[in-house]
Every structure is written in C-alpha cells, then in structure tokens.
Amino acid sequence: MEIFKLNIPNKKEYVISARLAATSVAGIHGYDIEKVDDIRLAVGEACNNVVLHGRGSKSIDIVIQVEEKFMKISVSDQGEGFIHGQISSPTPEDYMGSGLGLYIIDSLMDEMVVESEQEKGTTIHMIKNR
C-alpha cells in the first residue's frame, strides 16, 4: 500500500494541482487511460465541490491510497458540512446549472461515500478498481 497526501488552498486556481496529482499516481500504478481520465474528472469535481460549497474551509485535503486491486481517494474540507440525505437528484425542470458534482463522481467511480457533519466538514471517499 502506498499513500500520497496533498493539501491545497481552497481556491479554484489550485484544483488543477489535485487533478494532476491523482492523474500521476494513477498512471504510475498502471491504470489505463480511460480510468485515469475518470479519476482526474472525479477528483476535479470533488475539489470544485469544496470550492463552491465548503464554506469556512481554508484548505482541501486529498489523500490517495493505492492498494493492489483499487485506488481510494478522499477529498476533505473543514467547512460547514451538510446533511447528505437532504440533497436530491436534480431534475431537468429544476436544474439551475450546478449541483451535478456528486452525481458525476458517482457515475465515474466504482464506489463513492460522502461523510459530512455540520460544523465539522465533508469528506468524499472515492474508489476506482483496476
């Protein structure tokens, strides 16, 4: 098992750093180009989620854990948090141009779990199998 950690400021300009790090780690560990691209996009969406909704968080923590059969990526903030069950899937009639991040991540990755607690922050755990 290998663990890669990155802490970036909670600013949109730094999201590319997280995407590049995840892309590099996936490539080094033999993920094919389609899976690398899924990982890149999912990490970008998770970090953008923090930038847009992680009020009160000054930074974003990214932890990439590489196992033999999968890669687990956790993106965390120390913001206000939210109650995950209260967010419903957007319908075409109600869609306002944002709010698809978690649904995109869930469709790209093999597993996604969101942990959030009000006043303690949010962590999005994502797994991509080999």
MIDOSE-1310 file (N, C-alpha, C; in nm, 2 decimals, decimal comma, always signed):
residues 130
meif	+0,08/-0,12/+0,00/+0,00/+0,00/+0,00/+0,09/+0,12/+0,00; +0,05/+0,22/-0,08/+0,12/+0,35/-0,09/+0,01/+0,46/-0,06; +0,06/+0,56/+0,01/-0,03/+0,67/+0,05/+0,03/+0,80/+0,00; -0,04/+0,88/-0,07/+0,00/+1,01/-0,12/-0,09/+1,12/-0,06
klni	-0,04/+1,22/+0,00/-0,12/+1,33/+0,06/-0,09/+1,46/+0,00; -0,19/+1,54/-0,02/-0,17/+1,67/-0,07/-0,27/+1,77/+0,00; -0,22/+1,89/+0,04/-0,31/+1,99/+0,10/-0,30/+2,11/+0,01; -0,41/+2,16/-0,04/-0,41/+2,28/-0,12/-0,50/+2,38/-0,07
pnkk	-0,48/+2,51/-0,10/-0,57/+2,62/-0,06/-0,71/+2,60/-0,12; -0,81/+2,64/-0,05/-0,95/+2,62/-0,10/-0,98/+2,74/-0,20; -0,91/+2,73/-0,31/-0,93/+2,82/-0,42/-0,93/+2,75/-0,56; -1,01/+2,79/-0,65/-1,03/+2,72/-0,77/-0,90/+2,71/-0,85
eyvi	-0,81/+2,80/-0,83/-0,68/+2,80/-0,91/-0,59/+2,68/-0,87; -0,62/+2,62/-0,76/-0,54/+2,51/-0,71/-0,60/+2,37/-0,74; -0,72/+2,37/-0,79/-0,78/+2,24/-0,82/-0,71/+2,16/-0,92; -0,64/+2,22/-1,02/-0,56/+2,15/-1,12/-0,45/+2,07/-1,05
sarl	-0,40/+2,12/-0,94/-0,29/+2,05/-0,87/-0,34/+1,92/-0,82; -0,46/+1,91/-0,77/-0,52/+1,79/-0,72/-0,54/+1,69/-0,83; -0,60/+1,75/-0,94/-0,62/+1,66/-1,06/-0,49/+1,60/-1,12; -0,39/+1,68/-1,13/-0,26/+1,64/-1,18/-0,20/+1,53/-1,09
aats	-0,21/+1,55/-0,96/-0,15/+1,46/-0,86/-0,22/+1,32/-0,87; -0,36/+1,32/-0,88/-0,43/+1,20/-0,89/-0,40/+1,13/-1,02; -0,39/+1,21/-1,13/-0,36/+1,15/-1,26/-0,22/+1,09/-1,26; -0,13/+1,15/-1,20/+0,01/+1,10/-1,19/+0,01/+0,97/-1,12
vagi	-0,05/+0,97/-1,00/-0,05/+0,85/-0,92/-0,11/+0,73/-0,99; -0,23/+0,76/-1,05/-0,30/+0,65/-1,13/-0,21/+0,60/-1,24; -0,15/+0,69/-1,31/-0,06/+0,65/-1,43/+0,06/+0,57/-1,38; +0,12/+0,61/-1,27/+0,23/+0,54/-1,22/+0,20/+0,39/-1,18
hgyd	+0,07/+0,38/-1,13/+0,03/+0,24/-1,09/-0,05/+0,16/-1,19; -0,03/+0,20/-1,32/-0,08/+0,12/-1,43/-0,23/+0,13/-1,47; -0,30/+0,23/-1,42/-0,44/+0,24/-1,46/-0,44/+0,28/-1,61; -0,54/+0,23/-1,69/-0,55/+0,26/-1,83/-0,60/+0,41/-1,85
iekv	-0,59/+0,46/-1,96/-0,62/+0,60/-1,99/-0,76/+0,64/-1,96; -0,86/+0,55/-1,98/-1,00/+0,58/-1,95/-1,02/+0,59/-1,80; -0,96/+0,50/-1,72/-0,97/+0,51/-1,58/-0,90/+0,63/-1,52; -0,78/+0,66/-1,58/-0,71/+0,78/-1,54/-0,79/+0,90/-1,56
ddir	-0,86/+0,91/-1,67/-0,94/+1,02/-1,70/-1,06/+1,03/-1,61; -1,12/+0,92/-1,58/-1,23/+0,91/-1,48/-1,19/+0,97/-1,35; -1,07/+0,92/-1,30/-1,01/+0,97/-1,17/-0,99/+1,12/-1,18; -0,93/+1,17/-1,28/-0,90/+1,31/-1,30/-1,03/+1,39/-1,29
lavg	-1,13/+1,35/-1,36/-1,25/+1,43/-1,36/-1,32/+1,42/-1,22; -1,32/+1,30/-1,16/-1,39/+1,29/-1,03/-1,32/+1,37/-0,92; -1,19/+1,37/-0,92/-1,11/+1,45/-0,82/-1,14/+1,60/-0,84; -1,14/+1,64/-0,97/-1,17/+1,78/-1,00/-1,31/+1,82/-0,95
eacn	-1,41/+1,73/-0,97/-1,54/+1,76/-0,93/-1,55/+1,77/-0,78; -1,48/+1,67/-0,71/-1,48/+1,68/-0,56/-1,42/+1,80/-0,51; -1,31/+1,84/-0,57/-1,24/+1,97/-0,52/-1,32/+2,09/-0,56; -1,38/+2,09/-0,67/-1,47/+2,20/-0,71/-1,59/+2,21/-0,61
nvvl	-1,64/+2,10/-0,57/-1,75/+2,10/-0,47/-1,70/+2,17/-0,34; -1,58/+2,15/-0,30/-1,53/+2,22/-0,18/-1,52/+2,37/-0,21; -1,47/+2,41/-0,32/-1,45/+2,55/-0,36/-1,59/+2,62/-0,36; -1,69/+2,55/-0,41/-1,82/+2,61/-0,42/-1,90/+2,60/-0,29
hgrg	-1,89/+2,49/-0,22/-1,98/+2,47/-0,10/-1,91/+2,45/+0,03; -1,77/+2,45/+0,03/-1,70/+2,42/+0,16/-1,68/+2,55/+0,24; -1,78/+2,62/+0,26/-1,77/+2,75/+0,33/-1,71/+2,73/+0,47; -1,61/+2,82/+0,50/-1,54/+2,81/+0,62/-1,42/+2,72/+0,62
sksi	-1,39/+2,66/+0,51/-1,27/+2,57/+0,50/-1,16/+2,65/+0,42; -1,04/+2,66/+0,48/-0,94/+2,73/+0,42/-0,85/+2,65/+0,32; -0,87/+2,51/+0,34/-0,79/+2,42/+0,26/-0,87/+2,30/+0,22; -0,81/+2,22/+0,13/-0,86/+2,10/+0,08/-0,76/+1,99/+0,10
divi	-0,79/+1,88/+0,17/-0,70/+1,77/+0,19/-0,74/+1,66/+0,09; -0,63/+1,61/+0,02/-0,65/+1,50/-0,07/-0,56/+1,39/-0,03; -0,62/+1,27/+0,00/-0,54/+1,15/+0,03/-0,57/+1,04/-0,07; -0,46/+0,99/-0,13/-0,47/+0,89/-0,23/-0,40/+0,76/-0,18
qvee	-0,48/+0,66/-0,17/-0,43/+0,53/-0,11/-0,44/+0,43/-0,22; -0,32/+0,37/-0,26/-0,31/+0,28/-0,37/-0,30/+0,14/-0,31; -0,39/+0,05/-0,34/-0,39/-0,09/-0,29/-0,37/-0,17/-0,42; -0,35/-0,30/-0,40/-0,33/-0,39/-0,51/-0,44/-0,39/-0,61
kfmk	-0,57/-0,39/-0,57/-0,68/-0,40/-0,66/-0,76/-0,27/-0,68; -0,73/-0,17/-0,61/-0,80/-0,04/-0,62/-0,72/+0,08/-0,57; -0,78/+0,19/-0,60/-0,72/+0,32/-0,56/-0,83/+0,39/-0,49; -0,81/+0,44/-0,36/-0,91/+0,51/-0,29/-0,86/+0,66/-0,27
isvs	-0,95/+0,75/-0,31/-0,91/+0,89/-0,30/-1,02/+0,95/-0,21; -0,97/+1,03/-0,11/-1,05/+1,10/-0,02/-1,02/+1,25/-0,03; -1,13/+1,33/-0,05/-1,12/+1,47/-0,06/-1,20/+1,53/+0,06; -1,13/+1,61/+0,14/-1,19/+1,66/+0,27/-1,18/+1,81/+0,28
dqge	-1,27/+1,86/+0,35/-1,27/+2,00/+0,39/-1,31/+2,02/+0,54; -1,28/+2,13/+0,59/-1,32/+2,16/+0,73/-1,43/+2,26/+0,74; -1,51/+2,27/+0,64/-1,62/+2,37/+0,63/-1,74/+2,34/+0,71; -1,85/+2,40/+0,67/-1,98/+2,39/+0,75/-2,04/+2,25/+0,74
gfih	-2,01/+2,18/+0,64/-2,08/+2,05/+0,63/-2,22/+2,06/+0,58; -2,28/+1,94/+0,56/-2,42/+1,94/+0,52/-2,48/+1,80/+0,55; -2,61/+1,79/+0,54/-2,67/+1,66/+0,56/-2,70/+1,60/+0,42; -2,62/+1,50/+0,39/-2,62/+1,44/+0,25/-2,75/+1,39/+0,21
gqis	-2,83/+1,33/+0,29/-2,96/+1,28/+0,25/-3,06/+1,39/+0,21; -3,03/+1,51/+0,25/-3,12/+1,62/+0,21/-3,10/+1,67/+0,07; -3,00/+1,62/+0,00/-2,97/+1,67/-0,13/-3,04/+1,57/-0,23; -3,13/+1,62/-0,31/-3,19/+1,53/-0,41/-3,13/+1,54/-0,54
sptp	-3,15/+1,44/-0,62/-3,10/+1,44/-0,76/-3,17/+1,55/-0,84; -3,10/+1,63/-0,91/-3,17/+1,74/-0,99/-3,25/+1,68/-1,10; -3,36/+1,74/-1,12/-3,45/+1,71/-1,24/-3,42/+1,81/-1,35; -3,44/+1,77/-1,48/-3,42/+1,86/-1,59/-3,50/+1,99/-1,57
edym	-3,62/+1,99/-1,51/-3,70/+2,10/-1,50/-3,65/+2,20/-1,39; -3,58/+2,14/-1,29/-3,53/+2,23/-1,18/-3,38/+2,26/-1,19; -3,31/+2,20/-1,29/-3,17/+2,22/-1,30/-3,13/+2,37/-1,32; -3,04/+2,42/-1,24/-3,00/+2,56/-1,24/-2,86/+2,58/-1,29
gsgl	-2,80/+2,48/-1,34/-2,66/+2,50/-1,39/-2,55/+2,45/-1,30; -2,59/+2,40/-1,18/-2,49/+2,34/-1,09/-2,56/+2,24/-1,01; -2,48/+2,17/-0,93/-2,54/+2,06/-0,84/-2,52/+1,92/-0,89; -2,44/+1,90/-1,00/-2,42/+1,77/-1,05/-2,30/+1,70/-1,01
glyi	-2,21/+1,77/-0,93/-2,08/+1,72/-0,90/-2,08/+1,58/-0,84; -2,16/+1,56/-0,73/-2,17/+1,43/-0,67/-2,22/+1,32/-0,76; -2,31/+1,35/-0,84/-2,37/+1,26/-0,94/-2,27/+1,22/-1,05; -2,19/+1,31/-1,09/-2,08/+1,29/-1,18/-1,98/+1,19/-1,12
idsl	-1,94/+1,23/-1,00/-1,84/+1,14/-0,93/-1,89/+1,00/-0,92; -2,02/+0,99/-0,87/-2,07/+0,85/-0,85/-2,08/+0,77/-0,98; -2,10/+0,84/-1,09/-2,11/+0,77/-1,22/-1,97/+0,73/-1,27; -1,87/+0,80/-1,24/-1,73/+0,78/-1,29/-1,65/+0,67/-1,20
mdem	-1,68/+0,67/-1,07/-1,60/+0,59/-0,98/-1,68/+0,46/-0,95; -1,61/+0,36/-0,91/-1,67/+0,23/-0,87/-1,75/+0,24/-0,74; -1,70/+0,32/-0,65/-1,77/+0,35/-0,52/-1,76/+0,49/-0,48; -1,86/+0,55/-0,41/-1,85/+0,68/-0,36/-1,93/+0,69/-0,23
vves	-1,86/+0,74/-0,13/-1,93/+0,76/+0,00/-1,90/+0,90/+0,05; -2,01/+0,97/+0,09/-1,99/+1,11/+0,14/-2,02/+1,10/+0,29; -1,92/+1,16/+0,36/-1,94/+1,18/+0,51/-1,94/+1,33/+0,53; -2,04/+1,37/+0,60/-2,05/+1,52/+0,63/-2,11/+1,54/+0,77
eqek	-2,06/+1,63/+0,84/-2,12/+1,66/+0,97/-2,12/+1,82/+0,98; -2,23/+1,87/+1,01/-2,24/+2,02/+1,02/-2,14/+2,07/+1,12; -2,07/+2,18/+1,08/-1,97/+2,24/+1,15/-1,84/+2,16/+1,16; -1,83/+2,05/+1,10/-1,71/+1,97/+1,10/-1,65/+1,94/+0,97
gtti	-1,72/+1,97/+0,86/-1,67/+1,94/+0,73/-1,73/+1,82/+0,66; -1,67/+1,80/+0,54/-1,72/+1,70/+0,45/-1,60/+1,62/+0,39; -1,62/+1,49/+0,38/-1,52/+1,41/+0,31/-1,59/+1,32/+0,20; -1,54/+1,33/+0,08/-1,59/+1,24/-0,03/-1,48/+1,13/-0,05
hmik	-1,52/+1,01/-0,03/-1,44/+0,89/-0,05/-1,47/+0,83/-0,18; -1,37/+0,81/-0,27/-1,40/+0,75/-0,40/-1,31/+0,63/-0,42; -1,36/+0,53/-0,48/-1,27/+0,41/-0,51/-1,28/+0,38/-0,66; -1,17/+0,36/-0,72/-1,16/+0,31/-0,86/-1,09/+0,18/-0,86
nr	-1,15/+0,07/-0,91/-1,09/-0,06/-0,92/-1,00/-0,06/-1,04; -0,90/-0,15/-1,04/-0,81/-0,17/-1,15/-0,88/-0,22/-1,27
